Amino acid sequence: MLNEALLIAALLDKAEEMDFFLRRCIVSLMDASKKTRRSVSAFVVCFNEEAQIRRCLESVKWCDEIVIIDSHSTDNTVALCREYTERIFERPWPGYVKQKRFGLEQCTGEWVLNLDADEEVSPELKQEVLTMLENDKGEVDGYMISRVVFHLGKWWRKGGWYPEYRLRLCRREKTSWGGEDPHEKAIVNGGVRKLKGELLHYTYSDLSHQVRTLNNYSQQGAESMWRRGRRAGGVSIFLRPVARFFKFYLLRKGYREGFPGLLVAFLEAYYDFLKYAKLWEIERKSREAKQE
């Protein structure tokens, strides 16, 4: 019995040694993986997004760095962000382009992944990005990501907003931020390809939220066009909304989404109508101011 007990004790000791050895091997492999893959920074621009920011940050906590640019939120947004990162910058809102340009400048990773607070990286996209970072040979400097919208209780994968590719993953040293408010965009000086994984976009909470957002965006769009010397007349005010409706509903196959596709097509047209009507209003007020 004594010999059997000693044999069992010896086997248990060997098992513990083997377990320790295997754990060390796993840790070493994980460390090696971290050292060989390229680093990536995720940055998010936000304001009063306590309802959505956790979902967004949970989806990028695998990144080497998370950078938050907050426009002095008055809710719990910043406190929630501190659970994920200390790299939080609070500054006044200068516009979409300038705020994202500032966000890009704060990142230190070789690659930069940009998300809005109402977006989420899908598990498939996460794995695809990690694989790219491990195999990066410097041949590509930016990746377009398909953004799929959730609105009116459904994912829009048949038409209308889909497919919608955005340049959101970029090599930091080859990237600048441009566009015109509210339609900012990353500009990459190099080769660009598409990824298969999706960026999940929880665009609007309901139709009322969509109408408020379109009203805000149309004002910013009108002001941006005015600064660039654009002017509005009867043709643009009435014909452009019609063209936008047919583009969304027919050319981009919004009809495949059923009645929600028709609703959103009308709202897309409404956005263009508001934008050009507001541009006309800015022009009228400018003329009246000069006459005084």
N, C-alpha and C positions, 0 to 999 in steps of 0.2 A: 504493500500500500504506500509505503514511504517513497519507493522508487517512482511509482505512478504519480504521486503528488508532485515530486520534483520535476518529472517530465512535463506535467501540465503547466507548472510554474514557468519552466524554461520556454515552453511554447507560447505562453502568454507574453513573456518578455520579448520574444522574437516578433510576435504580432504587434506589440506596441512600437517596437523599433521600426517595423515595416510601415505602420501607419504614420509615424513621424516622418519617415523618409518620403512617403507618397505626398504628404502635405507640403513638405519643402519643395518637392518637384512641381506641384501645382502652383505654388506661390511664385516660384522662379519663372515658370512659363508665363504667368500673368504679368509679372514685372517686365519680362522680355517683350511681351506684346505691347505694353504701354510705352516702352522705350523705342520700339521700332516704328510704331504708327505715328503719323503726323498729328500735331495738336490741333484742337478745334475750339473756338470760342463761340458761344451762343449769345446773341444780344437781343434784348426786347425793349421796345419803346412803349411806355404805358402811362395811363392816367385814370384813376378811379376804376380799377379793373379787379376788385376783390372777388367778384363772382366767378372770374375765369382764369386768373393768373396762376393759381395752383396747378390746374390741369396742364397749362402751358409749360410751367417749369418742371413738373414731374416728367414730362416727355423729353426734357433735355438735360436732366441731372447727370447723365453719362458723359456729358461734354467736359473738357478739361477746365473750362471757365465759363461762368455765366455773368453777363454784364447787363445791368438794368439802368435804363434812362427814364426817370420818372419826372413828370411835369407837376410836382407838388400836389400829389393826390391828397384828397381830404378824407378818404375812407381808410380801410385797413390794408391797402395794396402794399405799401412799403414794408409793413410788419411781416406780411406773408412772404415777401421777397427775401427778407433776411433769414428765413429758414433755409434758403437755398444758396445764398451768396452774400458776401459783404461788399461786393463791387457794385454799389448802388450810387448813381449820380442823380441828384435832384436839381433841376434847372427849369426856368420858364420855357413855355412852348414857343419856339420860333417858326414852326411849320414842319411838315413831314420831312422834306428833303434835308433841311439843316439839322433836325433832331437825329435822323438816322446817320447822317454824315458824322455827327459828333459821336454817336454810338460806335460806328466803325473805328474811329480814331482811338477809342478806349480799349479795344480788343488787343490781346497779345498773342493769340494763337496763330499758327500758320494759315489755318483755314477759319472762315467765319460763316456761321449759320444764323441767318436773321429770321425771327418769328415775330408776328404780332401777338398781342395778348390773347386774342380769340382764336389762336391756331394751336395745333398739337401735332407733334411728330409721330407718325404711325410706327408700330414696331417694325414693319417691313422697311420703312425708310431709314430708321435707326440702324438696322443691320446693314443696309446697303451703304450708308455713309461710313460706318466703321470698316467695312471691307475695302471701300475706296481709300480710306486713310492709311490702311495697312499696305496697300499696293500702289500708292501714289508714286509715279515716276516723273512727275513734272510735265506730262504731256498735255494736261487739261487744267484750266485755271478757273473754271466756273461750271456749275451744274444747274440746269433748269429743273424745277420740281413741280409736279402736277398737284394743283390745289383743288381738293374736292369739297364742295359746299354742303353744309347741313342747314336746311331752312324749310319751314312749313312741315316739320315732322318727317323729313326724308333726306336721304343723300342724293345729290344731283349728279348722276353718272350717265345719263342718257343724252342730255343736250343742254342748251342754254349756256350755263356757266361752265360746262364741261366739254372738252378738256380745257384747262386754264393753267398754262405753265408760267412760273415766275422764277427769275434768277435769284435764288436765295442762299446758295452754298458757293462761296467764292474764296479764292486764294487772296489773303488779305493784302499783300504787297502789290497785287495786280488789279485792285478794286478801288473804285471811287463811287460816290453816290450822287445821282443827278435826277433828272425828270422835272416835272412841274407839279406843285401842290394842287390837289392832294394825291397825284399819281407819281409818287417817287419810284425810283428804280436803281438797282445796282448796275454799274457799268464796268465790265471786265475787259482788260487789255490782254486778250489771249483767247485760246480755244475754249469753246463751251459745248457741253453735251447734255443729254437728258438722263434723269434717273427714273426708275420705274416706281419706286415707293411714293406714297402720297402724303401730302401735308393736309391734315384735316382742319377745315375752316368752319367754325360755328359763327356764321356771318351775322345773323340777326336773331334776336330772341322772339320777335313776332313782326307782324306787318307794321304796327305803329313804330317800332324801333327802326324798321327799314325806311319808313317815310321820314322820320327825324334825321336819319343818317344822310339820306339823299338830299334833304334840304340843306344840311350843313355842307356836304360835298359840292353841291351846285353853287353855293355862295363862294367857296374857295376856288372852284373852277372858273367862275365868271371873273373874279378878281385877278386870277392868274392870266386869263386871256386878255383882259384889259391892259395889264402891264406889258404884254407882248405885242400890243398894237392891234389886237383883234377887235372887230366891231360886229354888231348884230343887226340884222334887218328882218323884214317880214318873212323872207324865204327861209332863213336859218331857223327862226323861231318856230315856224310851223312845219317845214319839210324835214328838218333834221330829226325831230322826234318820230316822225313816220318811218324814216329810214332806219332809225335805231330799233323800232319795234320789229320791222321785218327782218333785220339782221339777227336779232336775238331769237325771234320765234320761228323763222323759216330757215335762214342760212345756217344758224347754229343749232337748229333742230330743237328749239325749246318746246315745240309741240309734243315731243316724245315724253315730256314730263307731265302730260295731262293738263288738268285745269290749273294747278300751280304754275305751270309753264306759261300759260296765258296771262295769269295775274302778274307775274314778274316781268313779262314782256311789256305790259302796259306801264309798270312802274319804271322800267328802264327808259321808256319813251318819256315819261313824266320827268325823269331826271334831266334829260336833254332839253326839254321844254323850259324847265326852271332855270337851267344854266344860261341859256341864250336870252331868256326874258330878263334875268337879272343883269346880264351884260348890257342889254338895251337900257335898263334902268340906270346903271352906272354911267353910261354915256349921256343919258338925258340929264342926270344930276350934274355932270361935269359941264355941260353946255350952259345950264342955268347958273352955275357958280361963276362962269366966265362973264355972263351978261350982267351980273350984279355989280 
